[in-house]
Amino acid sequence: MSFLRLDNVVKRYGDHKVINGVSFGAEKGEFVVFVGPSGCGKSTLLRMIAGLEDITEGDVSIDGAVVTNVEPAARQVAMVFQSYALYPHMSVFENMAFGLRMVKTPQPEIERRVKEAARILQIEPLLERKPRQLSGGQRQRVAIGRAIVRNPKLFLFDEPLSNLDAELRTQMRVEIARLHRDIGATMVYVTHDQIEAMTLADRIVVLRAGLVEQVGAPTELYDNPANTFVAGFIGSPKMNFLTGTVTAAETGRVMVANANFVGGSLVIRPRRGGVPKVGDMVIVGLRPEHLDLASPTPALQLRTDFAENLGGATQIYTQPKDGEMITIVAQGRPKITPGETLTVGVAPEYVYLFDERGVAV
């Protein structure tokens, strides 16, 4: 049995259903990330696991015990919030020790746990400071330390890096990954940032409108998205999509017509063995990093709009003959003139095919 298990969990606010029957299991020591756009229900789901939101239907189990109706304090769960929620009049030590004092932990044990957590988080020199004397990253470490000292069975993180600048976010991602490696606890992490999801997770749960769209390892979701939503959400910049019509089809090969393809059509190998029918409308997915300006086998002709020099790479934005803007990521600094026509190639293994509903075929 999974260490953390959700069985057909539903959440309603009146007549409005925000979680639509989610079932999922996380193993002991696993780092699981809930990811999705704002309003998809990921934070609500996390709060239901913590006991901070009532469950309308279904059950939550932790370490083999059903905790659906168990009070939050009795679930042996520690939650780290987006806001640091530190007591401004207390020192770092006192903030980290506060929860232990509430349950009358002996002072020697408090000292030991706080100092050990401070050592792990490298905040030992900060124990006597007040929160106002700390940077944002240091405050977040204190909030995480307050969770560590409780020795919980399960750590829950609700967008803990949202208030940090880009450099600190990167640094804290590394520190959270190191923390997971060092203490080996089960962690569930909520974010809308797919880069955080890709770099931290053992497995990612992609949510949309209160439903699970796909669960898998980061590379699995990147390489084999189940639908256009997952394909467009996982990866930065997001996947490009072109709508086309099937003009020929046989097992392992489908020819799709679109005005942007060189010669008007492109042969595609469906990844999941599907064989669309001639005349079907389909969606072709192309990741920006897989489009090659130097390919000897051109696949698309696109008119450039503008380019962004990122130093080691260039993002080129092009306007297709129909459909939305197509992005290309090219290594180095190719000379791009707005309005010129680019001919780009793509390896067959990097072409994705979806049916008209957006489901991978």
C-alpha positions in Angstrom: 0.0 0.0 0.0 1.2 3.5 -0.8 2.5 5.6 2.1 0.2 8.5 1.1 -3.1 7.5 -0.7 -6.0 9.6 -2.0 -9.1 7.5 -2.9 -11.6 9.3 -5.1 -11.2 12.6 -3.2 -13.9 15.2 -3.9 -14.2 18.8 -2.7 -17.3 21.0 -3.1 -18.0 24.5 -2.0 -21.8 24.5 -2.2 -22.7 23.4 -5.7 -19.2 24.2 -7.1 -16.9 21.2 -7.3 -13.2 22.1 -7.2 -11.7 18.6 -6.8 -13.4 16.1 -9.1 -12.5 12.6 -7.7 -8.7 12.5 -7.5 -7.1 9.1 -6.7 -3.3 8.9 -6.3 -0.6 7.2 -4.2 2.9 8.3 -3.1 5.5 5.9 -1.9 7.5 6.4 1.3 10.4 8.7 0.7 9.1 9.9 -2.6 9.1 13.6 -3.8 5.8 14.3 -5.5 4.9 17.6 -7.1 1.4 18.8 -7.9 1.6 21.2 -10.8 -1.0 23.0 -12.9 -2.3 26.5 -13.7 -3.9 28.8 -11.1 -7.3 27.5 -10.0 -6.7 23.9 -10.9 -7.1 22.7 -7.3 -3.6 21.8 -6.3 -3.4 23.9 -3.1 -6.9 22.8 -2.1 -5.8 19.2 -2.6 -2.7 19.8 -0.4 -4.8 21.4 2.3 -7.1 18.4 2.3 -4.2 16.1 2.9 -3.1 18.3 5.8 -6.6 18.4 7.3 -7.0 22.1 6.8 -9.9 21.5 4.3 -12.8 19.1 4.9 -13.2 16.3 2.4 -16.6 16.1 0.7 -16.2 12.6 -0.5 -13.4 10.0 -0.6 -10.6 9.2 1.8 -7.0 10.2 2.6 -4.6 7.6 4.1 -1.1 8.3 5.6 1.2 5.4 6.5 -1.6 2.8 6.3 -4.1 4.8 8.5 -7.2 6.6 7.2 -7.0 10.2 8.4 -10.0 11.7 6.6 -11.6 12.8 9.8 -8.4 13.1 11.9 -7.5 16.5 13.3 -4.6 18.2 11.5 -2.4 18.2 14.6 -2.8 14.4 14.9 -1.8 13.6 11.3 2.0 13.9 11.9 2.1 16.2 8.9 4.2 19.4 8.6 3.2 22.1 6.1 5.4 24.9 4.7 3.3 27.8 3.4 3.9 30.4 0.7 4.1 33.1 3.4 6.8 32.4 6.0 4.3 32.9 8.9 7.1 33.6 11.4 6.5 35.3 14.8 8.2 38.7 14.4 8.9 39.1 18.2 10.6 35.7 18.5 14.1 34.7 17.6 14.8 32.1 14.9 15.4 29.5 17.7 12.1 30.4 19.4 10.2 30.3 16.1 11.5 26.8 15.3 10.9 25.6 18.9 7.4 27.0 19.2 5.5 23.9 18.1 7.6 21.6 20.3 6.9 23.8 23.3 3.1 23.6 22.6 3.3 19.8 23.0 5.5 20.1 26.1 8.6 18.6 24.6 11.4 18.5 27.2 13.9 21.4 26.8 17.0 19.2 26.1 15.1 17.5 23.2 14.0 20.9 21.9 17.6 22.1 21.9 18.8 19.0 20.1 16.1 19.1 17.4 16.4 22.8 16.7 20.2 22.7 16.5 20.1 19.6 14.2 17.6 21.3 11.9 19.7 24.5 11.9 22.7 22.4 10.9 20.9 20.7 8.0 19.7 24.1 6.7 22.9 25.9 7.4 21.3 28.6 9.6 23.2 27.9 12.8 24.6 31.5 13.0 21.1 32.9 12.7 19.4 31.3 15.7 19.4 34.4 17.9 18.3 36.8 15.1 14.7 38.1 14.7 12.9 37.5 11.4 13.2 41.2 10.3 17.0 40.7 10.3 16.8 37.9 7.8 16.6 37.8 4.0 13.7 36.1 2.2 15.7 32.9 1.6 16.8 32.8 5.2 13.2 33.2 6.4 12.1 30.4 4.2 14.8 28.2 5.7 13.5 29.0 9.1 10.0 28.0 8.1 11.3 24.7 6.7 13.3 24.2 9.9 10.1 24.7 12.0 8.6 21.8 10.0 11.7 19.6 10.3 11.9 19.7 14.1 8.5 18.1 14.4 9.8 14.9 12.8 6.7 14.5 10.7 5.7 11.5 8.6 4.9 13.8 5.6 6.1 17.2 4.5 3.7 19.4 2.5 5.0 22.5 0.6 2.5 25.0 -0.7 4.3 27.2 -3.3 7.1 27.9 -0.8 9.4 29.8 -3.3 6.8 32.2 -4.8 7.9 35.2 -2.8 11.6 34.9 -3.7 13.5 36.5 -6.6 14.8 34.3 -9.5 18.3 33.8 -8.0 17.0 32.8 -4.6 14.4 30.5 -6.1 17.1 28.6 -7.9 19.2 28.4 -4.7 16.3 27.2 -2.6 15.3 24.6 -5.2 18.8 23.1 -4.8 18.5 23.3 -1.0 15.0 21.6 -0.9 16.3 18.8 -3.2 19.3 18.4 -0.9 17.1 18.3 2.2 15.0 15.6 0.6 18.1 13.6 -0.1 19.5 14.0 3.4 16.4 13.2 5.4 14.6 10.9 3.0 11.1 12.0 4.0 8.0 11.8 1.9 7.3 15.2 0.4 4.4 16.6 -1.6 5.1 20.0 -3.2 2.7 22.3 -4.9 3.8 24.8 -7.6 2.5 26.4 -10.8 6.1 26.6 -12.0 6.8 23.6 -14.2 10.6 24.2 -14.0 10.4 23.6 -10.2 8.3 20.5 -10.9 10.8 19.1 -13.5 13.9 19.7 -11.3 12.5 18.5 -7.9 10.1 15.7 -8.5 10.4 12.0 -8.5 6.9 12.1 -10.0 4.7 14.9 -11.2 0.9 15.0 -10.9 -0.5 17.4 -13.6 -3.8 18.8 -12.6 -6.4 20.8 -14.5 -9.9 21.9 -13.2 -9.7 19.5 -10.3 -8.8 16.5 -12.3 -5.5 14.5 -12.8 -4.4 14.8 -16.4 -1.3 12.6 -16.1 1.1 11.2 -13.5 4.7 10.3 -14.2 8.4 11.0 -13.9 9.4 14.4 -15.3 11.1 12.9 -18.3 8.1 10.6 -19.0 5.7 13.6 -19.1 8.2 15.6 -21.3 8.8 12.7 -23.7 5.3 11.2 -23.8 2.6 13.7 -22.8 -0.9 12.1 -22.7 -2.6 15.2 -24.3 -2.0 18.7 -25.6 -2.6 20.2 -22.1 0.3 18.2 -20.6 2.5 18.7 -23.7 1.9 22.5 -23.5 2.4 22.8 -19.8 5.6 20.6 -19.4 8.5 22.3 -21.2 9.7 25.8 -21.5 9.0 27.5 -23.9 5.8 25.5 -24.3 5.3 23.1 -27.2 4.1 24.5 -30.5 0.9 23.2 -32.1 -0.2 23.1 -35.7 -3.6 21.8 -36.9 -3.6 19.5 -40.0 -5.6 17.0 -41.9 -4.7 13.3 -42.4 -4.2 12.7 -46.1 -2.8 9.1 -45.9 -2.5 6.6 -43.0 -1.1 3.2 -42.4 0.3 1.4 -39.3 3.3 3.4 -38.1 3.0 6.2 -40.7 0.6 9.1 -41.0 0.8 11.9 -43.6 -0.6 15.2 -42.4 -1.3 18.2 -44.6 -0.6 21.8 -43.4 0.4 24.9 -45.4 3.5 25.4 -43.2 5.0 22.0 -44.0 7.5 21.9 -46.9 5.7 20.4 -49.8 2.4 20.9 -47.9 2.6 17.7 -45.8 4.7 15.9 -43.3 5.0 12.2 -42.5 4.6 11.4 -38.8 5.1 8.2 -36.8 2.4 8.1 -34.1 4.1 7.4 -30.7 1.2 5.4 -29.2 0.4 3.2 -32.2 -2.8 5.0 -33.2 -3.8 5.2 -36.8 -6.1 8.2 -37.5 -8.4 7.9 -40.6 -7.9 9.8 -43.8 -9.7 13.1 -43.5 -9.4 13.3 -39.7 -8.3 16.6 -38.2 -5.2 16.2 -36.0 -2.8 18.4 -34.0 0.9 18.2 -34.6 3.2 19.1 -31.6 6.7 20.4 -32.1 9.0 21.5 -29.2 10.9 24.7 -29.8 14.2 23.1 -28.8 13.7 20.3 -31.4 13.3 22.7 -34.4 16.7 22.8 -36.3 17.8 25.7 -38.5 20.6 23.7 -39.9 18.7 20.5 -40.7 19.5 18.9 -44.1 15.9 17.6 -44.3 13.6 20.7 -44.0 10.1 20.2 -42.6 8.6 23.7 -42.2 8.8 27.1 -43.7 8.1 30.0 -41.3 8.2 33.7 -41.5 10.2 35.3 -38.7 8.6 38.0 -36.5 11.3 38.8 -33.9 14.1 37.2 -31.9 15.4 37.3 -28.3 19.1 36.9 -27.7 19.5 34.9 -24.4 23.3 34.8 -24.5 24.0 31.1 -25.2 20.7 30.6 -27.1 18.3 32.6 -29.2 14.5 32.4 -29.1 13.0 33.0 -32.5 9.3 33.8 -32.8 7.7 33.1 -36.2 4.3 33.6 -37.7 2.9 30.6 -39.5 0.6 30.9 -42.5 -2.2 29.8 -40.2 -2.4 29.1 -36.4 -0.6 30.6 -33.4 3.0 31.9 -33.2 5.6 29.2 -33.4 8.7 29.5 -31.2 12.2 28.1 -32.1 15.1 27.8 -29.7 18.4 27.9 -31.5 21.8 27.5 -29.9 24.2 30.4 -30.3 23.3 33.7 -32.0 22.1 33.1 -35.6 21.5 36.3 -37.6 17.7 36.7 -37.9 16.0 39.4 -40.0 12.3 40.1 -39.2 10.2 39.1 -42.1 12.6 36.6 -43.6 11.5 33.0 -44.3 13.2 30.3 -42.3 13.3 26.7 -43.3 13.6 24.4 -40.3 13.8 20.7 -39.8 12.8 18.3 -37.0 13.8 14.7 -36.4 10.9 12.3 -36.8 11.2 11.0 -33.2 10.5 14.6 -32.0 7.2 15.0 -33.8 4.1 14.6 -31.6 0.6 13.7 -32.9 -2.7 14.3 -31.1 -6.3 13.7 -32.3 -8.8 16.6 -32.6 -9.7 16.3 -28.8 -6.0 16.8 -28.0 -5.3 13.1 -26.9 -2.0 11.6 -27.9 -2.1 9.0 -30.7 
